[in-house]
Amino acid sequence: MELKLLSQNHFFSTSTSKKKESLKAPTGYVYVFGESRLKEIAKLIQELAPPWQKESLAQSKKDVLHFVSEKGPVWIISKREWPRVVSHGGQLEDSVYSWYRDQLGSLVSFFKAYHLKSFRVELSHASPEIEKALIVGLDLAAYSFKTAHEADPYIDLPSIHINKAGVEWDHSQIKKYQADALAINWARHLVNLPPNLLNPTTFQEIAEKVFSKRKSIKLEVWNANRLEKEGMGLHLAVGQGSQNPPCMIHLRYRPKSKSSQAPVAFVGKGITFDTGGLDIKPSSGMRLMKKDMGGAASIFGMALWAELTNYPHALDFYLGLAENSVGSRSFRPSDVLIARNGMAVEIHNTDAEGRLVLADVLDVAVTQKGKNEPSTVINVATLTGAIKVALGADVAGLFSNHDELAEELSIAGQRAGDLNWRMPLVSKYTQGMITPFADIVNAVDGFGGSITAALFLEKFVRQKPWAHLDVYCWADKAQGVYGFSGGNGQPVQCLIEFLRARV
């Protein structure tokens, strides 16, 4: 199989013209209201709905109305009433953006069902959040792994024409929304790639193709020899059982305009396949382990987003890449390894490998000097199954040593519909990580596995303001904007919102 890159095409056009465009039949029609405009909705029902449906539609309290008119299928979307917030300060509720994104994105599944050639979207009283939801939602829903590498990945989908009731579009803003969608889809696409195509070496090749000619990003690769020279014994050990050597990719983003803000550093776990090592996983636990590089995939997408949107502040992106394989050179339980920061780590479980790679790469990030010294470091990792048991697949576990940073990320996640929930760093749990043979063990048995994993990482951030997102990065079934099970781009939308709020 040939490894191909994700196309950047978009399949919709925008218009402010009141003149109706000539559209080939059959055509679908979507009317999106940013406010509850009951009179306008009632008028549409009377004009377009079949006679036998008019009364029931007029009496319906649903936010999404659907019927088939003489012109073609029609959807009317308007959030009539937002539910009253009764708990958690609204942190786990839909935002305006996330609700409209999922409703509008879900329409893409109807395109083929109705054999539509075109789709017309009419926006009325729509806020910027709804405009963003429309464009991002459509692009996310239209992504297909099987067609993503083609010259026209949307060839089987109808053309979409978006009209904004005579109001002029801000095309620079549209490009930013498209950049959001592309960053998320890149993260999804990398996770979806099979492990026979994506390994540390081919991941590096993709990064070089995407970033080597971009003016605001400097790409640097630390190969196995450089990792050894830097004393990154944990990272090296994880990858030493594979024929594909480990590496670290550093994408240093510096905007054209000078900024006085210190960089924010992002670190992503990139285990391109995880067998569990000598503590091998059962077959049921190994089937989805191509997604164990979801953290690195999300950080890759973030770097692309920063460059496409000309983000005004300095950022650093680190991808810690390795393949945790079984072989004669695989690292073993009870091995004692020396980390880049000098800490001796005893291996309790070779399936707790992601935190080892992250530990060494985090130390690289937090020890940058001068103007490159980060103010904040955030790592993203598909680190523990325990966090999914606690929070489910849709909510990331958030650990942080800094309350203000944690609050920023929580707010960003809710606004972006890319949720997280803060978990405790229970310091006394580190007692279970004590060993007579080293400074610390890499894992402990028993409960609280996501907490002890986070506590391990905290040992390597040198008191910098730090957050750790323990994510799943996968949609188990088709829902909302996701038309099939696969990579979902978690937590790219949260991190984009986090950075935008800092401008």
Phi, psi and omega in degrees: 000142179266136178275119181239157184267155180292131177288155181251014182291153174234150193245020179230159177233157180245152182211150172243003184287139175277345178285130182288132180284152177281109184244136180289137176283154355279146184237142174257153183231130179235126178247118185246122179248128178279346176231162178284094183257078189298321181294318180293322178294317179299321179295318178298319180298315180295325182283324193247331188287149174300148183307321184286349180254348188304313185294315182293323178293320180295329181271349184292142177259007183290148178282335179238116177254139182221134174203170179248118180265180176295331181280333184149183180294144184230138172234136174240120186239122179202125178281104188288322182206129177278137182296148179290132180285123183243349181201163175059019178061021181079006186296334183251014180268162173296141167267170175304313181300309187292324180294311180293323177303312184288323179294315183287320179296326182294342180293336183301329180295340179276346186304305182288326181301323180265000180053047183281144174263336180207162182221132180244127181246126177248118179263135178223127180056040184266129177284166175304326179298322180286321176301314178299316180301320180296308186289315179293316182300316179297317182293320179294318182289332182279344180297134174225130180299321185292333182249000189298332184272356185282161181299322175235089185293348183250024188298331181270002181255151179289159174286147181241129180245125184247123179243140185244047174050044175080358179274139184289134176284145171266098188290334175293325178289323177300319179298325177293320177296319178295325176295321175304309183297319181294320178298316179295316181293327175296316178299318178297315185296318179297319178295324182285339181299136180290153185291345174284347176255327183249115175221177182306324181290313181287330174299317177299318180297319177298314180301319180294320179294321185280322191249344190297333183254009180274132191290329186267357184237130173254125182258131177227134180244127172261109179280184185300323179296319179291321177300319179293317179299326181278358179074029182271068186292332179289312180299313180299318184298319182299321185267359189285345178275355183256151174286345176262106188294152178288161175201167173236133177252130177244120176251107183263110180264123175228117184292161180297317179276139183289143179232142179274352181283139174292152183296153164262132181254135177242134181235129182240134174286127183232062174276102189292338164202139184237105175282344190096352183070209181295333170275066195295145179285154169291162184301322181294331180273352185258343190298325182261014188284003167292339181275006183285001173254019182300327177296314178295323178298318180293322179290324173302312179298322179296320179297318178296318179299316181301318182289318182292329183261002183053050180305135192280356183237157183291142179218149174234138182233125182239129177246115177266106190250134176196162175239120183270091186251168176257123179196181183293341181257006182299145176288158193239155167301137182084355169301147173245121186243150181255123180280168179299328180276006177093354182285137176270128184239123175271135181275114176269326182210124181286350176274359171258056189269331185298322180293334178291313178297314180299321183302312181292319181289324175302321180294324175298315184296316187277351181257011174296147187249164174061225183291347179268358180291126184284149173277332188211147174229134180232126175248150181233131184204141166279076197270316187222144170289337182298327182289328176291323176299320183284316192242355185082181186280338190266350184240122179283148172276129181248121175241140181203149174263012188218112187297317182295318178297315179300319180294319177303315182290324178295315179296317180298319180297319180293315180298325184271357184064032181228077200284152170219164180221129184288132179248157185277143169264090185277100191299328183291345177292345177292345178299329178286353182260005179284139179218146178283356188251352182200185178285331187195155171261158184276349180198159177228156176278163175099198186279170176072032185298325179289329179289314180294328176296318179293320178297324176299312181298324182300335179294347189243012182255000174053043176066011174292149169304122193219144172224145180235122177256114178266110193239166178258322174066020187214139171260119183286342180207165177292128177194146179058236181280353184262113184276355179202160177290139182160192180303139182242003175077011177297137356251044186302316183297321177298314183290325175298313180297321177301314181289321180298324181291343181268357180286000000 
